[in-house]
Amino acid sequence: MHLVGTPSRRLFVVAVAACAAGGCFGQPVVRYEMLPIEGTVTMEGKPLVNAEVMLDSLDGPRGFGVTDASGRFTVTTRQFGAGLPAGTYRVFIGGSDKTRLGPAGGPVSLAPKYRETGVGKVTIGPGSGALAFDLKQKPESPKAEPGDASER
């Protein structure tokens, strides 16, 4: 029985087999140098417990963390584990019914602004140090830009 006829057909079969074994048809493998990221979230100086922290980048993985009883968090990614690659990230902080002000404090509601538009941007690199975010119970509204509808 003659399975593969011409030399070019054999070459094609070998190339397809090698490609399949080597991952040509799968997702590209992306590797990042992950940097450990940690920080604290407070509200008007008091630790925020069980707050959800997300660091979002346009060109890298998203990082997530949840604050502990001291308001401290560490960042992990779903795909790459602990830390984040160097870069600039927009930071979003949200809460749930488990979010408290201090370990013995009562429930606290975070302003929607912190989850929707974020608390700002951070740049992460080797030796960046710990992040710190002090939220306000009632954050200031952004100032109207000249020409905004609210200014008319």
Secondary structure as GFF3:
##gff-version 3
##sequence-region A 1 152
A	DSSP	alpha_helix	7	22	.	.	.	ID=ss1
A	DSSP	beta_strand	38	43	.	.	.	ID=ss2
A	DSSP	beta_strand	46	49	.	.	.	ID=ss3
A	DSSP	beta_strand	52	56	.	.	.	ID=ss4
A	DSSP	beta_strand	63	66	.	.	.	ID=ss5
A	DSSP	beta_strand	72	74	.	.	.	ID=ss6
A	DSSP	beta_strand	76	77	.	.	.	ID=ss7
A	DSSP	beta_strand	81	82	.	.	.	ID=ss8
A	DSSP	beta_strand	87	94	.	.	.	ID=ss9
A	DSSP	beta_strand	100	101	.	.	.	ID=ss10
A	DSSP	alpha_helix	112	116	.	.	.	ID=ss11
A	DSSP	beta_strand	120	124	.	.	.	ID=ss12
A	DSSP	beta_strand	131	135	.	.	.	ID=ss13
A	DSSP	three_ten_helix	149	151	.	.	.	ID=ss14
###
